[in-house]
Amino acid sequence: MRPVPTPMSYYRERLEGLAGAGLLRGLRPVDSPQGPRVRVDGREVLCFCSNNYLGLANHPQIVGAVQRAVAEWGWGSGASRLVSGSMTPHHRLEARLAAFKRAEAALLTPSGFQANLAAICTAVGPDDVVLLDKLNHASIIDAARASGARVRVFRHCDYDDLRKTLGQTTEHGRRLIVTDSLFSMDGDLADLKTLVAIKQHYDAILCIDEAHATGVFGSSGRGVAEAAGVEEHIDITVGTLSKALGGMGGFVCGSRDFVDCVINTARSFMYTTALPAAACAAAEAALDLIDAEPERRRRLLAMTADLRAQWRQNGFDVAGSASQIVPLVVGDAQRTVDLAEALLDRGILAPAIRPPTVPRGAARLRISVCADHTPEDVALLVDAVKASFPAA
């Protein structure tokens, strides 16, 4: 007799299905601080998969700022911001971020995911429409769905498709366009000048997520909006403290009225414990370094431009990368896993990125270079990929 499945057997069957498709994931412990080299499985390897773009996660200046803040403020904040968790370091960092991003106001959240959820659910509701680039981050997609607004998706960086879609949404209330400024899996950039012109023509609201661009792009490191010269025309900016700034947390920037609405209506802000004060101190120290050491981002972008050129010369598919994120698109999920393991054998940590993070048939290694890598490190990566790719 065939065994009767139990309610919990579904999860085992689901895992088996993922394994059969080459999509099963696991957690690999890292036994060292973050840096260009980390310890994995008892040995040191070159790390080309971190979002620690400026090499600040273990910077002595940030470590010292955290130590001093813990000594002064303790660790946990103890409550949500609207209860007793709104400490002086939160307000100080928010004022610093608003000035940095050229916005009237800024608001911290415990993560970038929560920042998108707070911003989008405040910006639109059931009577409105939100228009998303197809390759937007999962946090943007989930936030748009949670907002209750009608969700429309336009083809990736296809602004004629966006115009067409906007022309079909005249019956709605507010129309919110949301895009990553730097797309986290392809490494390409949104055309913010064109998006500003579109939002002005259609009287829409424009929200950009500068998570992967803050600290890296622009003459002052403020992001792609600075580099494009359109900061004053961006209505809402979302960002994170956990990538180039090397810490933890997210933020929303915009008008004073909009940020006050987030404070009063966004459930993902209202009902969560505030960031530790020491995380705010770390972010302030990171902003100091971004201001004082522009050569970090210059060196980073120069190294990645060289890497893209080398891989294109070797016939590798790097999608539309124009940033520190340089994908190596393989296609098949299992073949990508095999390549990642072959690279690990050669001392390179670059895990496979597979569906649903990327579309089916577009599995890849998402190579991210950091400012504390050296040209010699990048040369080792190129040689390892050239040696391993045919065998994958």
C-alpha positions in Angstrom: 0.0 0.0 0.0 1.3 3.5 -0.9 2.2 5.4 2.2 -0.1 8.3 3.1 1.9 11.6 3.0 2.0 13.6 6.2 1.4 17.4 6.2 5.1 17.9 6.9 6.4 15.6 4.2 5.7 18.4 1.7 8.9 20.2 2.8 11.1 17.1 2.3 9.6 16.6 -1.2 10.2 20.3 -2.0 13.8 20.1 -1.0 14.3 17.0 -3.1 12.8 18.8 -6.1 15.2 21.7 -5.6 18.1 19.4 -5.3 17.1 17.6 -8.6 17.0 20.9 -10.4 20.4 22.0 -9.1 18.7 24.7 -7.0 19.3 23.5 -3.4 21.2 26.0 -1.3 23.0 25.7 2.0 24.8 28.0 4.4 28.6 28.0 4.3 30.3 29.3 7.5 32.9 32.0 7.0 35.5 31.8 9.8 37.0 35.3 9.6 36.1 39.0 9.3 34.9 40.2 6.0 37.7 41.3 3.6 39.2 40.5 0.2 40.3 37.1 1.7 38.1 35.1 4.1 38.5 31.7 5.7 36.1 29.0 4.5 36.3 25.3 5.4 39.6 25.9 7.2 41.5 27.7 4.4 41.9 31.2 3.1 40.2 32.0 -0.2 39.8 35.1 -2.3 36.3 36.4 -1.8 34.6 37.8 -5.0 31.0 37.7 -3.8 30.7 40.3 -1.0 28.8 43.6 -1.2 31.5 45.1 1.0 32.4 47.2 -2.0 34.7 49.8 -0.4 36.3 47.3 2.0 34.9 49.1 5.1 33.2 46.2 7.0 36.3 45.5 9.0 38.0 49.0 8.8 39.7 50.0 12.0 38.0 53.4 12.0 34.6 51.8 11.9 35.5 49.1 14.5 36.7 51.9 16.8 33.5 53.9 16.3 31.4 50.8 17.2 33.4 50.1 20.3 33.1 53.6 21.6 29.4 53.7 20.8 28.7 50.4 22.6 30.6 51.7 25.6 28.5 54.9 25.6 25.0 53.6 24.4 25.1 49.9 25.1 24.0 47.4 22.4 20.3 47.0 21.9 17.9 49.9 21.4 15.2 48.1 23.4 12.1 49.3 21.5 10.7 50.7 18.3 11.5 54.2 17.3 7.9 55.4 18.3 8.2 54.0 21.8 11.6 54.5 23.5 14.0 53.3 20.9 14.6 56.6 19.1 18.1 57.4 20.4 20.3 60.4 19.7 22.6 58.5 17.3 19.6 57.7 15.1 18.6 61.3 14.8 22.2 62.4 14.2 22.7 59.8 11.4 19.4 60.7 9.8 20.4 64.3 9.6 23.8 63.2 8.1 22.1 61.0 5.5 19.6 63.7 4.5 22.5 66.1 3.9 24.5 63.5 2.1 21.6 62.6 -0.2 20.6 66.2 -0.8 17.1 65.5 0.7 14.9 67.3 3.2 14.7 64.3 5.5 15.9 60.7 6.0 14.6 57.9 8.1 16.5 54.7 9.3 15.1 51.2 9.1 16.7 48.0 10.4 17.3 46.7 6.8 17.2 47.7 3.2 14.3 45.3 2.7 12.3 47.1 5.3 13.2 50.5 3.8 11.7 49.5 0.5 8.6 48.1 2.2 8.1 51.3 4.2 8.7 53.7 1.3 6.5 51.9 -1.3 3.7 51.1 1.1 3.6 54.8 2.1 3.9 56.1 -1.5 0.9 54.2 -2.9 -2.2 52.3 -2.0 -5.2 50.4 -3.5 -6.3 53.2 -5.7 -2.8 53.7 -7.3 -0.4 51.9 -9.6 3.2 51.1 -9.2 5.4 50.5 -12.3 8.5 48.2 -11.8 11.5 47.5 -13.9 11.4 43.7 -14.5 14.8 43.2 -12.9 14.1 45.1 -9.7 15.3 43.6 -6.4 12.9 41.2 -4.7 12.4 43.7 -1.8 10.9 46.2 -4.3 8.7 43.6 -5.9 7.4 42.3 -2.5 6.8 45.9 -1.3 4.8 46.8 -4.4 2.6 43.7 -3.9 2.2 44.5 -0.2 1.1 48.1 -1.0 -2.2 47.0 -2.4 -1.6 49.1 -5.5 -2.0 47.6 -9.0 1.5 46.4 -10.1 2.6 46.8 -13.7 6.0 45.6 -14.9 8.0 47.1 -17.8 10.8 45.4 -19.7 14.2 45.9 -18.2 15.4 49.4 -18.9 12.9 49.6 -21.8 11.6 53.1 -21.3 9.4 53.0 -24.4 7.6 50.1 -22.8 7.3 52.2 -19.6 5.8 55.1 -21.5 3.3 52.7 -23.2 2.4 51.3 -19.8 2.0 54.7 -18.2 -0.3 55.7 -21.1 -2.6 52.8 -20.1 -2.9 53.8 -16.4 -4.6 57.2 -16.6 -7.6 55.9 -14.6 -5.5 55.4 -11.5 -4.6 57.8 -8.8 -0.9 58.2 -8.0 1.5 56.5 -10.4 4.8 55.4 -8.8 7.8 54.4 -10.9 10.3 52.3 -9.0 13.8 51.2 -10.2 17.1 50.1 -8.9 19.7 52.6 -9.9 22.3 49.8 -10.1 20.9 46.4 -10.8 22.3 43.8 -8.4 22.5 40.8 -10.7 23.4 42.3 -14.1 25.5 45.2 -12.7 24.0 47.7 -15.2 22.6 51.1 -14.5 19.2 52.7 -14.9 19.0 55.7 -17.2 17.8 58.1 -14.5 17.8 61.2 -16.8 15.3 59.5 -19.1 13.2 58.3 -16.1 13.1 61.8 -14.7 11.8 63.1 -18.0 9.2 60.4 -18.1 8.0 61.0 -14.6 7.7 64.7 -15.3 5.8 64.2 -18.5 3.3 61.8 -16.9 3.1 63.6 -13.5 4.3 60.4 -11.8 6.4 59.8 -8.7 9.9 58.4 -9.1 11.5 56.2 -6.4 15.0 54.8 -6.8 16.9 52.2 -4.8 20.6 53.2 -4.6 21.5 50.2 -2.4 24.4 49.1 -4.6 25.4 52.5 -5.9 25.7 54.6 -2.7 29.4 55.1 -1.8 30.5 53.9 -5.3 29.0 56.2 -8.0 29.1 60.0 -8.2 32.0 62.4 -7.6 31.1 62.4 -3.9 29.9 58.8 -3.7 26.2 59.7 -3.4 25.1 57.3 -6.1 23.9 57.1 -9.7 21.6 60.1 -9.2 24.6 62.2 -8.4 26.5 60.8 -11.4 23.6 61.6 -13.7 23.0 65.1 -12.3 19.4 64.5 -11.4 19.3 64.3 -7.5 16.9 67.3 -7.2 14.4 65.5 -9.4 14.2 62.2 -7.5 11.1 62.1 -5.2 12.1 59.1 -3.0 15.5 57.5 -2.5 16.0 54.2 -0.7 19.4 53.0 0.4 21.3 50.7 2.7 24.1 50.9 5.2 25.0 47.2 4.6 26.9 47.4 1.3 29.5 50.0 0.5 29.1 51.5 4.0 30.0 48.1 5.5 27.4 48.0 8.2 23.7 47.2 8.8 20.4 49.0 8.2 18.5 50.8 5.5 17.1 54.3 5.0 14.5 56.3 3.1 15.1 59.8 1.9 12.6 62.3 0.6 10.5 65.4 1.5 9.9 66.1 5.1 6.2 65.4 4.6 6.8 62.1 2.9 9.2 60.9 5.6 6.7 62.0 8.3 4.1 59.9 6.6 6.4 56.9 6.7 6.9 57.4 10.4 3.1 57.5 11.0 1.8 54.9 8.5 4.5 52.3 7.5 4.0 49.1 9.5 7.6 47.9 8.7 8.9 51.0 10.5 6.3 51.4 13.2 6.4 47.8 14.5 10.1 46.9 14.6 12.9 47.5 17.0 15.2 50.3 16.2 18.8 49.7 15.0 21.4 49.6 17.7 23.0 52.9 18.3 26.4 51.4 17.5 25.2 50.6 14.0 24.5 54.3 13.5 28.0 55.2 14.7 29.5 52.7 12.2 27.5 54.3 9.4 28.7 57.8 10.4 32.3 56.6 10.4 31.7 55.0 6.9 30.4 58.3 5.6 33.5 60.0 6.9 35.7 57.5 5.0 33.6 57.9 1.8 34.2 61.7 2.0 37.9 61.5 2.9 39.0 58.7 0.6 37.5 59.0 -2.8 40.3 57.0 -4.2 38.6 53.8 -2.9 35.7 54.1 -5.4 38.0 55.3 -8.2 40.3 52.3 -7.7 37.3 50.0 -7.5 35.7 51.2 -10.7 39.0 51.1 -12.6 39.6 47.4 -11.5 36.1 46.4 -12.6 36.4 48.1 -16.0 39.6 46.1 -16.6 37.9 42.9 -15.5 34.9 43.5 -17.9 37.3 44.2 -20.8 39.3 41.0 -20.1 36.2 38.8 -19.9 34.6 40.2 -23.0 37.9 39.6 -24.9 37.6 36.0 -23.8 34.0 35.8 -25.1 32.4 35.6 -21.7 28.8 37.0 -21.2 28.9 39.8 -18.6 25.4 41.0 -19.4 25.2 44.8 -19.4 27.6 45.4 -16.5 28.9 48.9 -16.0 29.7 48.7 -12.3 31.6 46.8 -9.6 29.1 43.9 -10.1 30.4 41.8 -13.1 28.2 38.8 -13.8 29.6 35.8 -15.6 26.5 34.3 -17.1 26.7 30.5 -17.6 23.0 29.6 -18.2 22.5 26.1 -16.8 22.1 26.0 -13.0 24.0 22.8 -12.4 26.8 23.9 -14.7 27.1 27.1 -12.7 27.3 25.2 -9.4 30.0 23.0 -10.9 32.0 26.1 -12.0 31.6 27.7 -8.5 33.0 24.5 -6.9 35.9 24.4 -9.4 36.8 28.0 -8.5 36.6 27.2 -4.8 39.1 24.4 -5.4 41.4 27.0 -6.9 40.9 29.3 -3.9 38.2 31.6 -5.3 34.8 32.1 -3.4 32.1 33.0 -5.9 28.9 31.0 -5.2 26.4 30.2 -8.0 23.4 32.5 -8.4 20.4 30.5 -9.6 16.7 30.9 -10.1 14.6 32.4 -8.6 17.2 35.1 -8.0 17.8 35.2 -11.7 15.6 34.0 -14.6 15.7 30.4 -15.6 18.5 29.8 -18.1 20.4 32.8 -16.7 22.3 31.2 -13.8 25.6 32.9 -13.2 28.5 33.8 -11.0 27.8 37.3 -9.6 31.3 38.6 -9.3 31.7 41.6 -7.0 35.0 43.4 -6.8 35.9 45.4 -3.7 38.2 48.3 -3.3 40.7 46.3 -1.1 41.2 43.7 -3.9 44.4 44.2 -5.8 45.0 43.9 -9.6 46.9 40.7 -8.8 43.7 39.3 -7.1 41.7 40.1 -10.2 44.3 38.5 -12.4 44.1 35.3 -10.2 40.3 35.4 -10.7 40.6 35.7 -14.5 43.1 32.9 -14.7 40.9 30.6 -12.5 37.8 31.3 -14.5 39.6 30.7 -17.8 41.0 27.4 -16.5 37.8 26.2 -14.9 35.1 27.3 -17.3 35.5 24.6 -20.0 35.4 21.9 -17.4 32.2 23.2 -15.8 
